[in-house]
Amino acid sequence: MIIGRWQLVETLGAPDTWSMLTAGSTPRDWASYQRAIPAALQPMVRAAHDSGAPVERVLPKSRNPWSELRLRAEPVVWPGSRTHAVKVWVGAQAPAEELGVAPFQIDARARIIRTRPAGLGPHFGSAPTEYRGAEPFQRIERFDRALDIVAALTRSEPDSRWSGVATVHSSAGPRSLLVAARNGSEPQRFSWRGLSVDVTDSIAPQHKSFEAATLELLRTTQPGLYLCILDTAQVRQVRWVTEPVPGLRWREIDERLIPHPDDRARIADARAQILAGATRTGLTGVRLAAEPGGWLVADIEVSPLPAGGAAPDFVLAQLQVNTPPA
């Protein structure tokens, strides 16, 4: 048992599958809950989980290192749903620092993320927030495994789990967040529950990758060129590589509704070419939904992203905007 530091127990699944996400602010990568928390203390963790309220006790005198110390178990709760995690602290006095943790939920079928960021601190905001499609990536400075989690969500194999660290913007500057999520069995396999944990004290925020900086340079040398990543499952937008196309209606909308209805057959044909092995294909004069209405016109060229010999899950789309919104 670690003394004097927060430990985070994820409770995203059944009790016999609980695991450890952090020791202090150090990621533990789904480590054993049974080994990390002594059996004598586990009922208090379970009580905090089941009640959704903090549990605080002075531990009994014993020969254990935690003899007569104070235990505090704080649940991380999503209102109206099960407890997502329990923060556990054992020490001689109340903890001087908090562990920033916030719950989120994902509808992988609709590609909607709902978050409650208040637990991460005021620099992340306090109001519940909903993101669709590519929107969450607008807050991310660097996330090298971004496509891994998107692929995992797309497949949503039953009883999966995923974790990784992203550098995220906040009002206090860039922060490192551990992102961890699990789903269930049928029919809940597209419903994911997760946690964001501020691990900046252990993992320094990262700068943009060399590849991202190179693509930004390409964008500045070719006005009107924009880059985004699309999936091949439904040709839905995953994330912007450059800044979004000005005037394009892409927020708070099903991405499949962005192209004009009369252009969707051509897009489906381009998708079929990529899945059949084409290394590049292009479309001219594609009409895309504009704000506040009408259409803008762009030439689009797509190339598959490496997939290790399998059919590609993602493509890089280059959009050359030809006209302003009409």
N, C-alpha and C positions, 0 to 999 in steps of 0.2 A: 504494500500500500504506500503510495507516494504521500508524504507529509508536506503541508505548506504550499501546495500548488493545486490548482483546479485540474480535474480530470473530466473528460466528456464521454459519457456513455450514450451511444446512439441506441434508440429504442424504436427504430423504424419498422421492425418486424416482430415476430413472436418472441417472448422472453428468452426462449432457449437459443435464439440467434443474435441476441444483443452483443455488441462489441464496443471496443474503445476507439474513439476517433482522435483524441489528443491527450497528451500528458503536459499540463501547462499549455503553451501554445505550440508544442511540437506534435506534428501529425503522427499517429500510431498505426495507420493503415489497417483498420479493422482488426486490431489486436484482441486477444482473448479477454473477455469481460470476466470470466470465472477466475482467471489467474490474477487480474489486475485489482479486483475488488474482493476483499476477504469475505468468505461465506457469511460470517457473523454480521457484516455490514450491508449485505445485499437486500435484506428485508426493508431497510430504510430507503434504499434506492427504489425498490418496488413500490413502497408507500408513496413516494413523491410522484412516481410515474402514474399510479392508479388514481391518486387524488387530484393531480394537477396543481398541487400547492406545495410550497417549500416545507421541508422536514428538517428540524434542527434538534440535535441531541448532544448531551455530554456523554461520551462513551464510558462504559464501566471500567473499573480498575481491573487490569489483567497483566499478563506478561508480554502482551503484544506492544509493538512500537507506538500504537495509537491509544494506549491506555490513558484514560481520563482526559483525552483531547476532545475538542468539539467537532462534530460532523454536521455539515450543511449539504443538503441535497436540493437543488433548484431545478424544477422541470422547465423544459422549453416546450411551450404549448401552442398548438394551433387551435383557435377557438372552435368548439363544436366537433373536434376531431381528436384522435389519440395523441398522447404526448410524443413528441418527436425525439426528445433526448432528456437526459438528466445530468446537470453539472454537479460534480461531487468534490467537496473540499473537506480536508481534515487538518486541523492545526490547533495551536494553543489559543489563538484569538481569531477574531473575524478577519476574512481576507481583505487585504488592502487594495487589491486590484480585481477587476472583473474580467471574465472571459467573454469576449463578444461572440454571441451565437444567435443566429436568426433562422427560423424555419421557412421552408418553401414547399409548394406543391406543383406538380407538372401534370398536365393532361397531354400525354405524348401523341395522342391521335389528333387533337386539335392544335397542338403545338402552342399551348398557353402555359405560362409560368406565373404563378401567384406567389408573392413574397410578403413577408412582414419584417422589414429591416430594422425595426427599433432596437432589437437586442444587440445589434452591432455597434450601437452608439449614435449620437446625434449627427455625426458627419455623414451618415448614410441615409438620413431622413427617418421619419417615424410613421408616415402614412402607409397603409397597405398598398401595394403596387401590383399591377398586372402587365405582363409583357407578352407580345405575340411575335411569332416568327423570328425575324432577325433583330428585334428591338433590344433584347438583353445584351447583345454584344456591343451596343453603343456605349456601354459603361465600362467596357473592358479595354485595358491598355495592351495586355498580352495574355494569351491563353493557348499554349502550344498544343494542348490536347482537346481543343474545342471541337474538332470534327469527330474525335473519338466519342465524346458524350452525345453528339447529335446522332451518330450512327447507332449507339446503344439505345437511345430513345426511339429511333425509327424501328429497330428490330423489336425492342421491348420483350426480349425473351423472358419467360416467367422466372420470378425469384432472382432477378439480376441485381447487382450493385455496382456502383461506379464512384470513383473519387479522383480528384485532381486539384491543382493549385492554380489560381488565376490572379493576375495583377489587375485591380479594379480601381476606377476613379472614385474619389470621395472628396468632400469639401475640405478635408484635412490633408489632401494629397493622395498619391497612390498607396493602396494597401494590398496585402497578400491575403486572399481568401481561400481556405480549403472548402471545396464544394463536394459534398457526398450525398448520394441518393440511392434509394432502393425502391423496387416495385414489388408487386405481389404475383399470385398465380391467376389463372383464368377465373373470372372474367376481368380481374383488376390489373392485368399486366401492363396496360397503358396508363395506369395511375401510379405516379411516382411521388414519394415523400422524401424530403431532403433537408439538409442543413448547410448553412454557410457559416464558417468559423474564421474569425480574424486571427491569422497566424503570423502577422507581420513581425512580431518580436523574434520569431525563429527563422522565418524565411523572408529575406529582403525583397521588396517589389522589384520586378524586372523591367528593363527598358524594352522598347519595341525591338523585334527581331530584325536581323539584317535583311531577311526577305521582305518584311513589311516595309522597311525603310526604302528598299529598292523599288518596290511597287509604287510607293508614294512619289518617288522621283520620276518614274515613268508617267504617272498621272500629271505632274506639273509640266512635263515636256510635251504632252499631247492634250491640249484643251478639249473638253467635251468627252473625254474618255473616262469611263467609270468601270470599276471591277466589283463583282460580287460572286459568291459561291452559291450554287443551287444544288439541291439533291436530285437524284435521278429517279427516285421512287414516284414522286408526284410533281416534279419540276417546281419545287417550292424554294423560296429564298431562305438560305441558312444564315448568311452574314455578309455585310459589306466589307470588302477589302480596302477600298478607298472610302471617301465620304459618300453618302447617298446622292443619287441624282437629284439636283435641285428641282423642286416642283413635282416630283414623282409621288404619287399616293401609295405609300407602302406601309405606313403605320396603321395599327388597329384595323387591319383588313386581312381577309384570307388571301394569301399571296397568289393563289390560283386565279383570283379575280383581277389581278393587275393587267394581264394582257387583254387586248380587245377580243371579244368572242370570235370574230372572224379570223383571227390570227392563231387561235389555239391549235387548229389542225396542223399548221406548219410547225409549231413548237413540238407537238407530239411526234411528228416525223423526224425532226432533228434529234429528239430524245432516242428514238428507235435506232437512228444511225450510230449514235454514241454507244448504245448498249450492244450494237452489232460489231463494234470494234473500230469505228472511225476515230481518228486522232484529232480531228478538227471539223467543225461544220459551222455554217453561218446562215443568218437570216437578215434580209434587208427590209427596211420600212416597217418594223414591228411597232404597233401602236400600244402604248402603255398608259395606264390610268394616271391622270394628272390632278393636282390640287388647284382649285376647289372642284374642278370638273373638266371634261374634255379629255384630250389625249395628247401625249407628246410622242414623237417618232424617233426610233433609234435603229441603227444597224447593230446586230448582236452576233458575236462569234464565241463559240463555246469549245472548250477542250477538256477532256477527262482528267481528273486528278489521279495520281498513282494509286492503284488498288491491289498491288501485289499479285497481279495475274488474274484476279477475279474481275467480274463486271464492276465498273466504277460506281461508287455510292454518290460521288459528287463531281461537279464540273465547275470550272472557272469560266464565268461569263464576262466578256468585254463588251460594254455598251458604248457605242459612239453616238452621242445625241445629235440629231440633225436639225430638229426644230424645237422651239420653245413650246410650252403648253398651249394647246389650241382648244 
